Amino acid sequence: MAFKYAIALTGGIATGKSTVASLLKLNGIRGINADSISHQILDENSAWVIERFGTNFVKNGKVDRPALGKIVFSNSAVKKELESFLHPKIRAKIEEESEKQDRLGYPYLVEIPLFFETSSYPIQNSIVVYAPKTLQLERFMKRDSLSEEESLNRIESQMDIEEKKARATWVIDNSSNLKHLQKECEHFVETIKALYPAPKV
């Protein structure tokens, strides 16, 4: 049975999900990264991308995600088409990885950016990595070198970060510096250790 011990790790664009996943991994919490899996599956299906969007979107067998993203995030019909093609394949791979993790009988993370938006994973508990929208926008523009308009367009394609925060089982606050974030992650690990016995080796 997949997802028995899973905890969804989610948040908004540029709130720091990957950093939190890395910090929790350093503290012994294993995880599955849906983004990495989606990138892998997208590259495996580069022939479909060429057929649908053209040869300009694939370079050396790898999909040019930034170029594809500009089309996808400006056209809801194209976004829906791409998601309909990819999501079942991504879901199948995540489920396969989840079954392996569940055999260890201890909580692990499944990093799913659109966990609340899609509601397609039967995972009861969730962590939301939180930063207020103004900070989210600032970090995203700096990270991806996008305009304010492009950045807002992508951020607003997802559920509002305040709504995600309200739905979370746990919130890890990333509105300050790295030292603060490390303390937030350590506190979460302590919470999990208190709730569950030591993992099987």
C-alpha positions as CSV (number, residue, x, y, z in Angstrom):
1,M,0.0,0.0,0.0
2,A,1.5,3.3,-1.1
3,F,1.6,6.5,0.9
4,K,0.9,4.9,4.3
5,Y,3.8,6.8,6.0
6,A,4.0,9.7,3.5
7,I,4.0,13.4,4.5
8,A,3.5,15.8,1.6
9,L,6.0,18.6,1.4
10,T,4.6,21.5,-0.4
11,G,4.4,25.3,-0.6
12,G,4.5,28.0,-3.2
13,I,6.9,28.8,-6.0
14,A,10.2,30.1,-4.4
15,T,9.1,29.5,-0.8
16,G,12.1,27.2,-0.3
17,K,10.7,23.6,-0.6
18,S,14.0,22.2,-2.0
19,T,16.1,23.8,0.7
20,V,13.8,22.4,3.4
21,A,13.9,18.9,1.8
22,S,17.7,19.1,1.8
23,L,17.8,20.2,5.5
24,L,15.4,17.5,6.6
25,K,17.4,14.9,4.7
26,L,20.5,16.0,6.6
27,N,18.5,15.3,9.7
28,G,17.6,11.8,8.6
29,I,14.2,12.3,7.0
30,R,14.0,10.5,3.6
31,G,12.1,11.8,0.7
32,I,10.8,11.5,-2.9
33,N,11.0,14.6,-5.2
34,A,8.1,14.9,-7.6
35,D,9.8,17.7,-9.5
36,S,12.9,15.5,-10.2
37,I,10.6,12.7,-11.3
38,S,8.6,15.0,-13.5
39,H,11.8,16.4,-15.1
40,Q,13.0,12.8,-15.8
41,I,9.7,11.8,-17.3
42,L,9.5,15.0,-19.4
43,D,12.9,14.2,-20.9
44,E,11.9,10.6,-21.5
45,N,9.0,11.9,-23.5
46,S,11.0,14.5,-25.5
47,A,9.7,13.0,-28.7
48,W,6.1,13.9,-27.7
49,V,7.3,17.5,-26.9
50,I,8.9,17.8,-30.3
51,E,5.7,16.4,-32.0
52,R,3.5,18.8,-30.0
53,F,5.6,22.0,-29.7
54,G,8.4,21.7,-32.2
55,T,12.2,20.9,-32.2
56,N,13.1,24.2,-30.6
57,F,11.9,22.9,-27.2
58,V,14.4,20.0,-27.1
59,K,18.2,20.4,-26.9
60,N,20.5,17.4,-26.8
61,G,17.7,15.1,-25.9
62,K,16.6,17.3,-22.9
63,V,13.5,19.4,-22.9
64,D,14.1,23.2,-22.6
65,R,11.9,23.7,-19.6
66,P,12.2,27.5,-19.3
67,A,11.2,27.9,-23.0
68,L,8.3,25.4,-22.6
69,G,7.3,27.1,-19.4
70,K,6.8,30.5,-21.1
71,I,4.1,28.9,-23.3
72,V,2.6,26.7,-20.7
73,F,2.1,29.4,-18.1
74,S,0.6,31.8,-20.6
75,N,-1.9,29.4,-22.0
76,S,-4.2,27.5,-19.7
77,A,-5.4,25.0,-22.4
78,V,-1.8,24.1,-23.2
79,K,-1.0,23.8,-19.5
80,K,-3.9,21.4,-19.0
81,E,-2.9,19.3,-22.0
82,L,0.7,19.0,-20.7
83,E,-0.5,18.1,-17.2
84,S,-2.9,15.5,-18.6
85,F,-0.1,13.9,-20.5
86,L,2.5,14.0,-17.7
87,H,0.6,13.6,-14.4
88,P,-0.5,9.9,-14.7
89,K,3.1,8.9,-15.6
90,I,4.5,11.0,-12.7
91,R,1.9,9.6,-10.3
92,A,2.8,6.0,-11.2
93,K,6.5,6.6,-10.6
94,I,5.9,8.3,-7.3
95,E,3.6,5.5,-6.2
96,E,6.3,3.0,-7.0
97,E,8.9,4.9,-5.0
98,S,6.4,5.3,-2.1
99,E,5.8,1.6,-1.8
100,K,9.5,1.1,-1.3
101,Q,9.6,3.7,1.4
102,D,6.5,2.4,3.2
103,R,8.3,-1.0,3.7
104,L,10.6,0.8,6.2
105,G,7.7,1.7,8.4
106,Y,8.8,5.3,9.1
107,P,7.6,8.7,7.9
108,Y,9.2,10.1,4.7
109,L,8.5,13.2,2.5
110,V,6.9,13.3,-0.9
111,E,7.8,16.7,-2.3
112,I,4.7,17.7,-4.3
113,P,4.5,21.4,-5.4
114,L,0.8,21.1,-6.5
115,F,-0.4,18.8,-3.6
116,F,-3.4,20.9,-2.7
117,E,-4.2,22.0,-6.3
118,T,-4.5,18.5,-7.7
119,S,-5.8,16.6,-4.6
120,S,-4.6,13.5,-6.4
121,Y,-2.5,11.9,-3.6
122,P,-4.1,10.1,-0.6
123,I,-1.7,11.6,1.9
124,Q,-3.2,12.7,5.2
125,N,-0.4,14.9,6.6
126,S,1.4,17.8,5.0
127,I,4.1,20.4,5.6
128,V,3.8,23.8,3.9
129,V,7.0,25.7,3.5
130,Y,5.8,29.3,4.0
131,A,6.9,32.7,2.9
132,P,4.6,35.7,2.4
133,K,3.6,36.4,-1.2
134,T,5.7,39.6,-1.4
135,L,8.8,37.7,-0.4
136,Q,7.9,34.8,-2.6
137,L,7.7,37.2,-5.6
138,E,11.0,38.9,-4.8
139,R,12.8,35.5,-4.4
140,F,11.3,34.1,-7.6
141,M,12.2,37.2,-9.8
142,K,15.8,37.0,-8.4
143,R,16.1,33.2,-8.8
144,D,14.7,32.9,-12.3
145,S,15.5,36.4,-13.7
146,L,11.9,36.8,-14.8
147,S,9.9,40.0,-15.0
148,E,7.4,40.9,-12.2
149,E,4.5,40.2,-14.6
150,E,5.8,36.7,-15.6
151,S,6.6,35.9,-12.0
152,L,3.2,36.9,-10.7
153,N,1.6,35.0,-13.5
154,R,3.3,31.8,-12.4
155,I,2.7,32.4,-8.7
156,E,-1.0,33.1,-9.3
157,S,-1.4,29.9,-11.3
158,Q,-1.1,28.1,-8.0
159,M,-3.2,28.2,-4.8
160,D,-2.5,31.2,-2.7
161,I,0.2,30.5,-0.1
162,E,-2.0,31.7,2.8
163,E,-4.6,29.1,1.8
164,K,-2.0,26.4,1.7
165,K,-0.7,27.5,5.1
166,A,-4.2,27.2,6.6
167,R,-4.6,23.6,5.2
168,A,-1.2,22.3,6.5
169,T,-0.6,19.8,9.2
170,W,2.7,21.5,10.0
171,V,4.1,24.9,8.7
172,I,7.9,25.5,8.3
173,D,8.4,29.2,8.2
174,N,10.9,30.5,5.6
175,S,10.3,34.2,5.9
176,S,13.7,34.9,7.6
177,N,17.3,33.7,7.2
178,L,18.9,30.3,6.8
179,K,19.6,30.0,10.5
180,H,16.0,30.5,11.3
181,L,15.0,27.9,8.7
182,Q,17.4,25.4,10.1
183,K,15.8,25.8,13.5
184,E,12.3,25.4,12.0
185,C,13.5,22.1,10.3
186,E,15.1,20.8,13.5
187,H,11.9,21.5,15.4
188,F,9.9,19.5,12.8
189,V,12.3,16.6,13.1
190,E,12.0,16.6,16.9
191,T,8.2,16.5,16.4
192,I,8.4,13.5,14.1
193,K,10.8,11.6,16.4
194,A,8.3,12.2,19.3
195,L,5.4,10.9,17.3
196,Y,7.1,7.8,15.8
197,P,9.5,5.1,17.0
198,A,13.0,4.7,15.6
199,P,13.0,3.6,11.9
200,K,13.9,0.0,11.0
201,V,17.4,-0.4,9.7
